[in-house]
Amino acid sequence: MQSANVLLKKIVRNSVLPFAAQHGMKKDLFPLSRTLSLSLCLKQDNSGSPSGKLDLDGWKKVMKSGLQEEVGETVSEQKELSTLASAREILEMWRLAGRSVPENITEEQLKTFMACPSKSAKKKYLKYLHLKELYKKNDKRKMDEKRERRLEAQKQASETDETKRNSFLVMWASAMDKAYGWRVAQSMIFGQPLIFDMSYEKEMSVREVTNTVRQIVLSESCNRRSVDPFHVHFCNLKDDSLYQREFIKHYRETWGKLLVTVTDRCYTDIFPKDKLVYLTADSPKVMKTFDHDKIYIVGSMVDKSIKTGVSLARAKRLGLETAALPLERYLLWNSGAKNLTLDQMMHILLTLKDTGDWKKALEFVPKRKYCGFVSKPVNELKKTLNLINTLKLGNRQEEAQRQFAKNYSKKLRQK
């Protein structure tokens, strides 16, 4: 049995192990050889004498030989790793010493370096890797410089275009500003006057005066950009008044260069009374057409509490003609007071002066205050509203009639 075991080991080593070593299967075949030897021994024992004992000495020799080979392979791997680490340390020392050694080297390149047969071959290989690394760095640097030059050129081109655009806009704004100034200067000589009455400082709080001045600033800007501007007058503007201080806050250095007429005198001392028309929402007289020969007065007042009758009382004390905008005639008014802001009044008056179209002028009234424009006569509108009230409102018909009576005057309802 022992001789058969030895013979089997020789056969496995001479035939199977060289084939396994060539194909990387050496480790996997050791257990197979042991199994074959053990099974063969067991078969021989069973065939010869079923009660015979196993040869443990032979089996121990087989196990020891396989274990020694496995330990040898592990030791060789550890030696290889230690060799790679030592080679890296050597290359790092050479690089610090100033030799032509690459900064970054892969494991495959390191193995190729260690496999070089001579020292000169190793130096040539390291020089080749070093030059290759330098070429890569140089190419990357050139690409970065090219990209930076391209980005800088794009930035300069955009800045040049922006500068050209900005310079054009500056020239355009300067030219238009001169044109606007020339129009306003002509209106101060030949234009139709428009008066802002600044005598309501006592009727307003500081906040309301600030809002009033802000609206007048918007009105002046709108008038300056119009095709045919008004000759704006600030009448009853006292020195060091709250109005004037707020104007100086807004205009600063340009307050003295503003193309408007500022005076502390009353407009009745400057213009004839028969040409003056005071625009107020409390007036019983409705303005039908825009008169280019009249001089319209707008009260410079913003009141949060809606003090009715203040401007109307002032106009009556001075014996002036009054007028109100025909809001009820052209608009289906919803609710709220019929007072408009000063800049809205300026837009409406400028549109009336240029076109004479009430519908186009009243488009500057806030949309929240009316449903739409009146497209039918008032009597037909009344019939339509009565029919709607009968069909939909039912018991609330009287309430709808009262609302209609508030929105439309008696004269219009009787027509």
Helices and strands as residue ranges (DSSP letters): H 2-11, I 12-16, H 17-22, H 26-48, H 56-96, H 107-114, H 119-190, E 193-197, H 206-224, E 231-235, H 242-251, G 252-255, E 261-262, G 267-269, G 273-275, E 276-279, E 295-299, H 310-318, E 321-323, H 327-330, E 331-333, H 342-354, H 358-361, G 362-364, G 367-369, E 370-373, H 378-388, I 389-393, G 394-396, H 397-407, H 410-414
